[in-house]
Amino acid sequence: MAVASAKLTDKFQITIPVAVRRRLGLKAGDRVLLVLESGEVVLRAASGGWTESSRGLGQELWREEGGAAAIDRERDSWK
Protein backbone atom coordinates (compact mmCIF):
# COMPACT_ATOMS: atom_id res chain seq x y z
CA MET A 1 0.00 0.00 0.00
CA ALA A 2 1.33 3.43 -0.92
CA VAL A 3 0.51 6.32 1.38
CA ALA A 4 0.96 9.96 0.40
CA SER A 5 -0.53 13.22 1.56
CA ALA A 6 -1.67 16.32 -0.28
CA LYS A 7 -2.78 19.73 0.95
CA LEU A 8 -6.23 21.03 0.08
CA THR A 9 -6.04 24.54 -1.40
CA ASP A 10 -8.53 27.33 -0.73
CA LYS A 11 -10.17 26.31 -4.04
CA PHE A 12 -10.52 22.72 -2.71
CA GLN A 13 -7.92 21.39 -5.16
CA ILE A 14 -5.07 18.98 -4.53
CA THR A 15 -1.92 18.01 -6.39
CA ILE A 16 -1.56 14.26 -6.72
CA PRO A 17 1.90 13.38 -5.37
CA VAL A 18 4.42 12.14 -7.94
CA ALA A 19 4.69 8.68 -6.35
CA VAL A 20 0.93 8.17 -6.75
CA ARG A 21 0.89 9.57 -10.30
CA ARG A 22 3.66 7.20 -11.31
CA ARG A 23 2.02 4.23 -9.64
CA LEU A 24 -1.26 4.91 -11.46
CA GLY A 25 0.48 5.88 -14.70
CA LEU A 26 -1.21 9.29 -14.74
CA LYS A 27 -0.27 12.08 -17.11
CA ALA A 28 -1.45 15.68 -17.38
CA GLY A 29 -4.98 15.74 -18.79
CA ASP A 30 -5.86 12.21 -17.64
CA ARG A 31 -9.15 11.70 -15.84
CA VAL A 32 -9.40 10.18 -12.39
CA LEU A 33 -12.29 8.93 -10.31
CA LEU A 34 -12.78 9.85 -6.68
CA VAL A 35 -14.85 7.10 -5.13
CA LEU A 36 -16.34 7.36 -1.65
CA GLU A 37 -16.10 3.92 -0.01
CA SER A 38 -17.06 3.45 3.62
CA GLY A 39 -16.23 7.05 4.50
CA GLU A 40 -12.89 7.08 2.64
CA VAL A 41 -12.00 8.58 -0.72
CA VAL A 42 -10.32 6.22 -3.17
CA LEU A 43 -8.53 7.69 -6.19
CA ARG A 44 -8.70 5.57 -9.35
CA ALA A 45 -7.26 6.14 -12.79
CA ALA A 46 -10.15 6.46 -15.25
CA SER A 47 -8.55 4.44 -18.03
CA GLY A 48 -10.87 3.05 -20.67
CA GLY A 49 -13.47 5.78 -20.26
CA TRP A 50 -16.17 6.31 -17.68
CA THR A 51 -18.00 3.04 -18.27
CA GLU A 52 -14.93 0.86 -17.79
CA SER A 53 -13.60 2.88 -14.87
CA SER A 54 -16.86 2.90 -12.95
CA ARG A 55 -17.42 -0.86 -13.15
CA GLY A 56 -18.33 -2.17 -9.70
CA LEU A 57 -19.18 1.21 -8.19
CA GLY A 58 -22.24 1.02 -5.98
CA GLN A 59 -22.03 -2.72 -5.45
CA GLU A 60 -22.13 -2.24 -1.67
CA LEU A 61 -25.35 -0.24 -1.95
CA TRP A 62 -26.76 -2.81 -4.38
CA ARG A 63 -26.19 -5.56 -1.83
CA GLU A 64 -27.46 -3.48 1.12
CA GLU A 65 -30.69 -2.61 -0.68
CA GLY A 66 -31.36 -6.19 -1.72
CA GLY A 67 -30.24 -6.20 -5.36
CA ALA A 68 -32.89 -7.12 -7.92
CA ALA A 69 -35.49 -7.51 -5.16
CA ALA A 70 -35.11 -3.78 -4.38
CA ILE A 71 -35.93 -2.94 -8.00
CA ASP A 72 -39.00 -5.18 -7.85
CA ARG A 73 -40.15 -3.47 -4.61
CA GLU A 74 -39.69 -0.04 -6.20
CA ARG A 75 -41.61 -1.02 -9.33
CA ASP A 76 -44.42 -2.46 -7.20
CA SER A 77 -44.70 0.85 -5.35
CA TRP A 78 -45.50 2.60 -8.65
CA LYS A 79 -48.74 0.68 -9.09
N, C-alpha and C positions, 0 to 999 in steps of 0.2 A: 504494500500500500504506500503510495506517495502522499505526503502531506505538505502543503504549501499554504501560505497566507497571502492575502491581498487586502489593501486598504480601500474602503468605500469612499469615493469622493463626494463632494457636496452635490453633485449631479447624479448620485447613486450609481456610479460606474466603477468598474474594477479593471485592472490590468491582469490578465492571466499570466502567472509566473512562467518564465522560460522553461523550467523543468516540466511543467504540466503541458505547455504547448508542444514541446518536443515529444513527450510521451503519447499525446493524442494525435500528433502529426498535423497540428493546426498551422495554417498560414494566414496572413492578413486577408481579410475578406471572407474567410470561411464562416459558416454558420455553426452555432452550438446550441444545444438544448439545455435548459436549466430545469431539472425535474425535481419536484418536491416529493420526497419519499420519507414517510414517518417523521416529519418535522425537520428533515435535513435536505439541503439542496445538493443535487448531484449534477455535475457538469458532464455532458456527453457531446462528442463530436457528431455533427449532423451529416455524416457522409451518406450518400445515396439518396438525398432528398428527404423531405419531411416524412413521407410515408414509411420509408425504411427505418429512419432514425427513431420514429415514435412507436415502433412495434413493441408491444408489451406494456406500454404506459396504461395505467388505470386497471391493471389486472388485480391489484389488491382490492380496489373498490368493487370490481366485478364480482369477486369472490364474496366480499362482505355483504353485498346486496342480494346475493343469491343467484347470480348469473342469469341464465335464460328464464328462470322462474320469475325473476324481478321484472323482466320485460313483459311476460305474460300477465303478471299482476297489474302492471301499468296499463296495458291494453284493456284489461277487464274493467279498469276504473273509468275508461272513456265511454263505456256503454250506458 
